[in-house]
Amino acid sequence: MALKQLSLLVMLFSLGVDATVLTLQNKCRDIVWPGILTGAGRPELIDDGAELTPGKAINITAPKGWSGRIWGRRGCTFHSYGSGTCITGDCGGKLKCDGVGGAPPASLAEFTLDSQEGGFYDVSLVNGYNLPVSIFPTGGSGQCKAVTCQSDLNRNCPNGLEVRNQSHIVGCKSACMAFNKPEYCCTGDFSNPRKCQPTSYSKVFKASCPQAYSYAYDDATSTFTCQGANYLIRFC
């Protein structure tokens, strides 16, 4: 067993049974390579370089207090020694992301587990969209709502935001990424929820996935809580 995996298992044992099971499921027609970025000071999760063929699911154990984000990579080609590239969601040209985030545009499933208010989770399109992703909590208490983003936003991506691979649209940039203006990025004079309001671009994202974050201050309809749950993260 790899030293990194052994260290994580020892830590999980010392923390007891309060760990959370994250099930990653591929319902897409093509292969998805999940990427995982852990929050600062938290352990990296094992299997972050897994390959999910259509219909496949894997379970990953997150220790108590874990936070991070999960996304799907598509169109990847990796060499036997673990380097390569992905058409969308690439994390530094590596199979195992090892602390490198996904290159936008990438649809994100985000988690902050076991806070005093419960576990927080959301689907975020703030970094753009590359494929549908949904979160289904199981076995928890509280509101514990499913958060679904099942629409193919690539088909309705506004002009100027499209990311193409040859003639195919494979991703949809955020307006911030495309234009780098404060009113789209919620920066500078727009770095507060009063000034940074929905734009014509973020409204297209919101119409496609009403429960997902469409821009930085989209908290009211896009943040969810559940206490003591496990989570199914479904791609497509």
N, C-alpha and C positions, 0 to 999 in steps of 0.2 A: 504493500500500500504506500502511495506517495506520502511524503512527510507532511505536505500541505493538507491532504485529506485527513491524515491521522490526527493532526493538531486540531482540526475543526471538530472531529468526532469526540476527542477528549474534552474540548470546551463544551460541546453540547451535553455530554454526560454530566459535567460539573454543574450545568445550569438546570438540570432536572428535566421535567416533562413539559415545560412551558414553551417548547419550540413550536414553530408554525410550519405546516406543510404547504408548499407552493407546488401546485400541479400545472405543468406547462403542456398544453395540448395543441396540436396542429390540425386544424380542420380546413386548411388551404389545399389547393390542388397540386401545389409544388412543395419542395422542401423548404423548411424554415430552420434557421440556425439561431436559437435564442441568444441574446446578449444580456449580461447582467452587470450593472454598476452599483457597487455598495457604497453607502454613505460613509463619510469620514469617520475613522476610528472603529468601524465595524468589520467583521471578517468577510472575506470574499466567499461566495457560495461555490460549492463544487458543481461540476457539470455545466459550467457556463460556456463550454464549447460544444455542447451537445448538438447533434444533428437530428431534427425531427422530420421524419418522412410523413407523408399525408396519413392522417389517422392515428399517429403515434402520440403517446403522452409519457412524461417522466415526472417523478416526484423529487423535489428538492427540499431539504430541511433548513429553515432559517431560524437562528437562535433568538431567544427573547431579546426584544429591543432592536431587532434588525431594521434597517431602513435602506432603501435603494430603489432602483428602477430596472425594469425588464422590457426588452423590445425584441422584435423579430428582424433577422437579417435575411435578405433574399438574393438569389442569383450569386451564390458564393462558390468560389473555387479555391480549395486549399491543397497545399503540397503535403507530403507525408510528414514533414517536420513542423507543420502547424502554421505556416505563413500562407498568405493568399489575399484575395480581395472579395468584397461583396458589392453588388450593384447598389443596394440600399442598406443602411444601418451598419456599415463597416466600422469596426473598432480597431483602428491602427493596423489593419492588414494582418490580423492574427485570428486563429481559430478560438483560442481562449482569450477573452478580452483583458483579463488581468488588470483591472482598474482603469481601462480606457472606455470612455463613453461612446455611444453610437453616433456616427456622422449623420447630421440631419440632411434631409427630413426623415424622421423616425417616429412612429406612434409609440407612446410610452405607457406602461403600467407602473404606477408609482406607489410605494408603501412606506409607512412609518408605523411599525408594529408596537403594541404594548405601551403606548403612552398613557398618561393618567386619564385621558378622556376616552381611551379605547384605541383600536387600530385604525389609522387613517389610510385611505386608499383612493386612487383616482386614475382615470385615463386622461392623458394629456396629449394634445396636438399642438402645444406651444412651440415645439421644435419641428413642426410639420407632420406630415402623414405619409406612411409608406404601405401600410396594410391594416385591415381591421383587427382590433384587439379588444377583448372584453374581460371583465373580472367578475367572478361569481363566488361570494363568500359562502362557506358551509360550516354548520355546527356552532356558530357564534350566537351572541346575544346582543340585543339592541336593534337598530334599524336594519343593518346588514343587507342593503339593497344590491342587486346586481347592477353593474355599470357596463352598458353595452355600447360598442361602436362597431357596427356590422356593415355599414354602408361602404361602398367602394368610392371614396372621395376622389380617387384618381380619375374617375370618369367625369367628375364635375369640377375639376380643379380650375380656378380662375386663370385667365390669361396672364402670363408673366410669372406664374408660380410653378409651372409644370417642370418636372425633371424627367428627361427622356433617356431611354436606352435604345439607340437607333430610332425607330419610329414609334416606340411604345412609351406611354407615360407610366413611369414606375414609382413616382413619388410626387408629392405636392408640398412645396416650400411654404413656410409661414411668411407672412408679409414682412416681418422683421428680417428674416434671412434674405428675402429677395431684394428689399429696398433699403434696409438698414437706416430707418428714420425713427426718431424718438417716439412719434405718435403710434408707430406700429410695435416698437420694442418696449414701450413703457419705461423709457429712460429719460434722463435729463429733466426738463420741465414737466415731463409726463410720467414721472416716477411715483405716482400715487393714484389710487382708484378713482378719485374725483376727476382728474385730468385725462387719464388713460381710459377711454371708452371703447366699446365694440366698433369695429370698422366694417366696411363693406366686405373685406376679405375674411375677417374673423366670423362674420355672420354666415358666410357660406360654410365654414367649418362647423359652426354651431347647428346649422340646419341639417347637416349630414349626420352629426353625432351629438344630439342635444345634451347628453350627460357628460361629455368630455370637456376639458379645458380647451377653449378656443383662443384665449389670449391670457396674459399674465394675471389679470385681476378678475378672472371668471370664477371666483370662489363660490358664490352663492348657490349655483346649480351644479357644481362639479366636484365637491369634496364630500366624502362619505366616511362613516365610522362603523366599526363593528368590534365587539369585545370577544377575544378568545377564539377567533375563527381560523379555519384553514381557507385557502383560496385557490380557485381554478382560474388560470390565466389562459384564455383561448384565443388563438390566432385564427382569424377568418370565422 
